[in-house]
C-alpha cells in the first residue's frame, strides 16, 4: 500500500509556453530557505540527470524550465514570475537568466488562476519578472467571458495551431547590464587564449546575447541540431567566445574563466548569424531566402536550440536596428520587425529602438506565441527533504 506519510505533495502545473516546457510552482508551496527550496525543486525535476528519468523534467534544456509565481510585489503587476533554468548535469538552478518563451505560459496561467479578471477581447496580464526587475505584458484572447484557446496562429517548432498570445517586453534594453550595447560599441573584438580573435556584437535586450558571424566560425549558418552536436570544435569555439565576451562586460569573473560552463553561467548567451539564403528545416521543409531577413542559430545550455529563444530574438531584432552591428550588416530589410530563420522555421519579432543621450533605448519588444496547460496535479517529494515548518 502506498504510504502518503513518507511523501510531501506539492501542487504542480506543467505548461508549454512557446517552444519551451516546464513546471509552474507557487512560491507559497515551497520552503522559504532558498537552498532547501532548490533541493526540493531539483528533486521534483529529477536533476542532476541528463534524462531526468526520476522526475518531471523533460531531459532537455527546453523542457527543464521553471516558473515560481506568486502575488504581485510590484505596483501595476498582477503576478510575480521568477524564472529558473534547471540544470540537467549539475545540482543547480540558474536564476540569472530569463526565458521569454515560458513567460507566455505564466501569462496564460495567471488568467486561468484568477490573478487578473478576464476582459474582452483581450485580457492584459502584467507580469513582474523578478530576475530582471522588468515588466512584461501578455495579451490573452477572451471571448464570451472565456479564454480562447483555439485559433489559427502557428509558431514553428510547435505542432498545430492555437490562439495568439502577444508578449510585450517593456523597456527591454539593458535588462541585465543597464545598456543595450554593454560595451558602447556595435562591434567588439574578442581575443582567445590561442591568439585568435573574432568580431562580436554584444546586445542586452531581454537577455544578453553575443552575436558572431557564422562564416568566421567556418560554419554555413544553416546547421541543424545533429550537425552542430557532431561538431565539437565549433561548440568549443562558441563557448570560448561566449566566456571571453562575458569577461569583457563583467558578467563573468576573469579568475573563473576555467570553471565556467553553460550550466554554471548561462549568461551571456551566444548566437551565430548569416545572411538570408535557402535552407531546409528540421522537418525537411524548404525555406526560401525571400521568407526571412536573417538566419540565426541560438545556443542554449551548450546545445543548439531547436527553434529560437524569444528573449534572444528580441536581442537580435534590437541589434539589427543599430547601425554597424553584425546583424545590421547582414539584415535584408529595414523596419521595426524582422523574420528570423531558425532550425524549425521562422520567428517574427518587433522592437522599437531609438537613440537618446548617446544610448540606444528599446522602448518595446514584441512577439506572438502560444501556450497550453498540459497537466495539473501533485509532485511527490520524499518527506525527509521537505521541512514543512519552513514554508512561506
C-alpha atoms as one frame of an Amber mdcrd trajectory, in Angstrom:
protein
   0.000   0.000   0.000   1.222   3.473  -0.913   2.267   5.303   2.280   1.454
   9.004   1.942   3.166   9.649   5.244   6.507   9.200   3.518   5.963  11.870
   0.880   5.066  15.527   0.670   2.768  16.616  -2.156   3.272  19.944  -3.935
   0.636  21.427  -6.239   2.135  21.474  -9.727   1.083  22.661 -13.179   3.010
  21.618 -16.272   2.690  24.015 -19.186   4.104  24.699 -22.588   4.989  28.278
 -23.374   6.162  28.908 -26.930   8.798  26.283 -27.702   9.604  25.688 -24.021
   8.043  23.414 -21.424   8.260  23.217 -17.664   6.555  23.444 -14.295   4.809
  26.335 -12.613   5.114  26.212  -8.830   3.579  28.616  -6.329   6.014  30.405
  -4.066   3.752  29.781  -1.080   4.043  25.999  -1.565   7.841  25.993  -1.399
  10.294  26.277   1.505  11.372  29.841   2.268  15.041  28.909   2.632  16.481
  29.213  -0.942  18.876  26.273  -0.568  16.144  23.970   0.766  13.733  25.259
  -1.887  16.173  24.428  -4.662  16.826  20.982  -3.181  13.090  20.313  -3.352
  12.784  21.641  -6.924  15.747  19.595  -8.145  14.080  16.501  -6.656  10.841
  17.327  -8.460  12.680  17.613 -11.787  14.909  14.587 -11.250  18.140  16.591
 -11.536  21.000  16.169 -11.861  20.459  13.517 -14.513  20.657  14.064 -18.293
  17.413  12.097 -18.720  15.665  13.384 -15.560  14.118   9.917 -15.507  13.219
  10.072 -11.796  11.445  13.418 -12.054   9.160  15.623 -14.107  11.881  17.277
 -16.181  11.926  16.552 -19.905  15.605  15.722 -20.294  16.463  18.764 -22.461
  17.209  22.415 -21.706  13.969  23.397 -23.463  11.857  21.118 -21.263  13.581
  21.810 -17.946  12.153  25.283 -17.369  10.812  26.552 -14.054   8.445  29.339
 -13.055   7.917  30.277  -9.412   4.860  32.502  -9.197   3.037  34.419  -6.525
   1.011  37.528  -5.736   2.491  40.733  -7.170   5.184  42.580  -5.267   5.447
  45.389  -7.822   2.894  48.194  -8.363   0.855  47.603 -11.512   1.633  43.882
 -11.729  -0.889  41.048 -11.498   1.632  38.304 -10.750   5.297  37.801  -9.839
   7.351  35.484 -12.056  10.756  34.098 -11.159  12.324  32.013 -13.907  14.781
  29.205 -13.271  16.743  27.053 -15.702  17.043  23.673 -14.007  20.355  22.037
 -14.876  20.424  18.501 -16.182  24.097  17.866 -15.388  24.678  19.795 -12.167
  22.891  20.221  -8.875  21.903  23.812  -9.546  19.167  26.112 -10.819  20.164
  29.250 -12.706  18.068  32.279 -11.765  20.394  34.760 -13.509  18.676  34.409
 -16.858  15.192  34.903 -18.291  13.049  32.826 -20.655  10.769  34.765 -22.986
   9.018  31.665 -24.306   7.990  30.421 -20.875   6.584  33.783 -19.798   3.746
  33.013 -22.254   2.767  30.101 -20.035   2.872  32.333 -16.952   0.545  34.847
 -18.612  -1.978  32.149 -19.501  -1.652  30.584 -16.031  -2.360  33.949 -14.370
  -5.530  34.368 -16.411  -6.668  30.796 -15.713  -5.974  31.022 -11.986  -7.778
  34.330 -11.459  -4.795  36.581 -10.802  -6.447  39.022 -13.214 -10.153  39.486
 -14.105 -10.985  38.474 -17.666 -11.876  41.290 -20.068 -12.806  41.141 -23.745
 -11.471  40.898 -26.367  -8.050  40.803 -24.706  -7.000  40.415 -21.083  -3.677
  42.129 -20.475  -1.681  40.303 -17.799   1.043  42.460 -16.263   3.874  40.176
 -15.169   6.689  41.331 -12.926   9.812  39.353 -13.719  11.931  39.253 -10.577
  15.028  38.040 -12.474  15.283  41.258 -14.464  13.184  43.712 -12.427  11.168
  44.319 -15.615   7.502  44.279 -16.588   6.120  42.045 -19.331   2.567  42.242
 -20.660   0.893  39.119 -22.061  -2.314  39.636 -24.045  -4.699  36.688 -23.580
  -7.589  36.401 -26.102 -11.024  36.298 -24.390 -14.487  35.841 -25.879 -17.863
  35.484 -24.134 -16.116  35.589 -20.782 -13.906  32.595 -21.641 -10.234  32.290
 -22.560  -9.928  31.453 -26.232  -7.620  28.501 -26.695  -8.374  27.609 -30.310
  -7.002  29.695 -33.140  -5.035  29.620 -36.364  -1.772  31.073 -35.061   1.198
  28.818 -35.711   4.730  29.001 -34.329   7.431  26.941 -35.981   8.752  24.305
 -33.624   5.338  23.513 -32.090   2.794  21.224 -33.830  -0.685  22.532 -34.601
  -2.214  25.957 -34.056  -3.777  27.934 -31.207  -4.864  31.439 -30.327  -2.099
  34.026 -30.378  -0.751  35.451 -27.127   1.114  38.683 -27.746   4.065  39.423
 -25.472   5.265  42.963 -24.873   8.577  43.408 -23.066   8.616  46.953 -21.728
  11.842  48.951 -21.504  13.741  45.849 -22.583  17.099  47.464 -23.387  19.821
  46.994 -20.797  17.900  44.323 -18.924  20.965  42.872 -17.193  23.775  45.375
 -17.735  21.935  48.696 -17.881  22.852  49.346 -21.527  21.534  47.909 -24.799
  25.147  47.826 -26.010  27.039  46.893 -22.817  30.410  47.967 -24.241  29.008
  51.016 -26.016  30.258  49.631 -29.349  28.263  47.995 -32.158  31.190  45.614
 -32.757  33.967  44.446 -30.421  36.937  42.170 -30.940  37.312  39.208 -28.617
  40.747  37.590 -28.274  41.104  33.956 -27.263  43.981  32.395 -25.343  45.469
  30.862 -28.508  45.763  34.280 -30.152  42.758  34.043 -32.463  40.353  36.968
 -32.475  36.713  37.286 -33.501  34.363  40.185 -34.110  31.225  40.100 -31.966
  28.204  42.259 -31.271  27.100  42.089 -27.635  23.487  43.130 -27.100  21.431
  43.329 -23.918  17.708  43.298 -24.668  15.554  40.839 -22.671  18.728  38.706
 -22.497  22.412  39.357 -23.063  23.461  37.769 -26.341  26.848  37.588 -28.048
  26.386  37.541 -31.821  29.075  36.315 -34.216  29.160  35.697 -37.963  28.775
  32.053 -38.942  31.436  32.352 -41.640  34.008  33.474 -39.068  33.470  30.110
 -37.344  33.760  28.183 -40.622  30.040  27.421 -40.360  27.374  27.858 -43.037
  24.842  29.291 -40.596  22.145  26.787 -41.552  23.356  23.926 -39.336  20.712
  21.749 -37.696  20.936  20.170 -34.244  22.620  16.900 -35.217  25.192  18.701
 -37.346  26.320  21.026 -34.593  26.207  18.297 -31.934  28.727  16.371 -34.028
  30.957  19.426 -34.387  32.772  19.569 -31.064  35.290  22.048 -32.447  32.602
  24.623 -33.274  30.793  24.178 -29.953  34.035  24.617 -28.033  34.918  27.703
 -30.071  31.486  29.220 -29.448  31.881  28.573 -25.722  35.313  30.212 -25.630
  33.982  33.296 -27.442  30.997  33.420 -25.084  33.184  33.241 -21.982  35.644
  35.895 -23.165  32.743  38.168 -24.105  31.239  37.627 -20.657  34.531  38.633
 -19.072  34.683  41.721 -21.289  31.342  43.020 -19.999  31.833  41.917 -16.393
  29.264  39.118 -16.319  31.994  36.524 -15.760  34.963  36.997 -13.442  38.324
  36.577 -15.138  39.569  34.289 -12.377  36.602  31.987 -13.048  37.436  31.546
 -16.741  38.471  27.905 -16.416  35.477  26.997 -14.222  32.732  28.406 -16.424
  30.257  26.046 -18.098  26.852  26.671 -19.716  25.299  25.240 -16.531  27.193
  27.468 -14.097  26.997  30.675 -16.167  24.024  30.779 -18.543  24.714  34.404
 -19.464  25.739  35.748 -21.792  24.058  33.627 -24.435  25.625  33.242 -27.859
  24.239  33.034 -31.396  25.734  32.896 -34.863  24.138  34.562 -37.865  24.320
  34.644 -41.633  22.641  36.461 -44.500  19.426  35.007 -45.979  19.609  32.039
 -48.320  17.584  28.894 -48.965  17.847  26.035 -46.472  15.902  23.073 -45.120
  14.427  22.972 -41.616  14.413  20.136 -39.077  11.277  18.692 -40.698  12.886
  18.901 -44.170  10.788  21.908 -45.220  12.440  24.251 -47.696  12.675  27.848
 -46.537  13.290  30.333 -49.313  15.537  33.322 -48.682  12.629  35.612 -49.548
  10.791  34.376 -46.429  13.456  35.524 -43.974  15.541  38.595 -43.173  18.410
  36.878 -41.357  19.440  33.329 -40.474  20.380  32.685 -36.842  21.296  29.798
 -34.581  20.977  30.151 -30.807  22.924  28.111 -28.270  21.009  27.110 -25.134
  22.876  25.398 -22.277  25.661  24.368 -24.637  23.426  22.880 -27.341  21.674
  24.248 -30.404  18.130  25.496 -29.748  15.666  23.595 -31.923  13.923  26.873
 -32.719  14.918  30.277 -31.259  14.562  31.820 -27.829  12.115  34.732 -27.613
  14.460  36.809 -25.464  17.317  36.028 -27.838  15.166  37.020 -30.801  14.429
  40.379 -29.190  18.134  40.992 -28.681  18.783  40.051 -32.305  15.984  42.308
 -33.538  17.255  45.227 -31.461  20.775  44.707 -32.786  19.530  44.661 -36.364
  18.219  48.216 -35.893  21.508  49.585 -34.557  23.898  50.725 -37.306  27.150
  48.836 -37.530  26.272  45.718 -35.544  26.855  42.333 -37.136  23.101  41.647
 -37.623  22.666  45.150 -39.060  25.366  44.353 -41.625  23.573  41.159 -42.708
  19.883  42.067 -42.440  17.959  42.092 -45.717  15.193  44.514 -44.712  14.553
  47.744 -42.864  11.903  48.478 -40.265  10.929  47.560 -36.724  10.285  43.859
 -37.385  12.497  41.032 -38.612  11.903  37.459 -39.724  14.495  35.143 -38.183
  15.225  31.873 -39.934  15.938  29.198 -37.298  16.239  25.374 -37.371  12.460
  24.820 -37.166  11.287  27.676 -39.372  10.697  31.403 -38.965  10.100  33.683
 -35.993   8.845  37.244 -36.356   9.704  39.795 -33.667   9.351  43.573 -33.412
  11.434  46.077 -31.490  11.317  49.858 -31.256  14.855  51.168 -30.921  15.803
  54.827 -30.528  18.945  56.719 -29.583  18.711  59.088 -26.605  21.531  60.824
 -24.743  24.097  58.701 -26.531  22.468  55.367 -25.573  20.237  53.003 -27.522
  16.808  52.652 -25.908  14.479  49.717 -26.615  11.072  51.029 -25.566   9.191
  47.995 -26.860   9.916  44.429 -27.898   7.013  42.238 -29.004   6.399  38.731
 -30.265   3.439  36.388 -30.773   3.466  32.992 -29.015   1.083  30.227 -27.967
   0.764  28.324 -24.691  -1.135  25.378 -23.245  -1.741  23.776 -19.853  -0.557
  20.172 -20.157  -1.096  18.716 -16.690  -2.056  19.680 -13.187  -1.689  17.660
 -10.023   0.825  16.990  -7.285   4.533  16.343  -7.385   5.563  13.805  -4.745
   8.672  14.635  -2.708  10.264  12.408  -0.050   9.188  13.856   3.284  12.757
  13.629   4.537  13.886  16.557   2.342  10.815  18.765   2.794  10.665  20.668
   6.108   7.003  21.619   6.383   7.803  24.127   9.102   9.898  26.097   6.622
   7.146  27.041   4.175   6.401  30.597   3.061
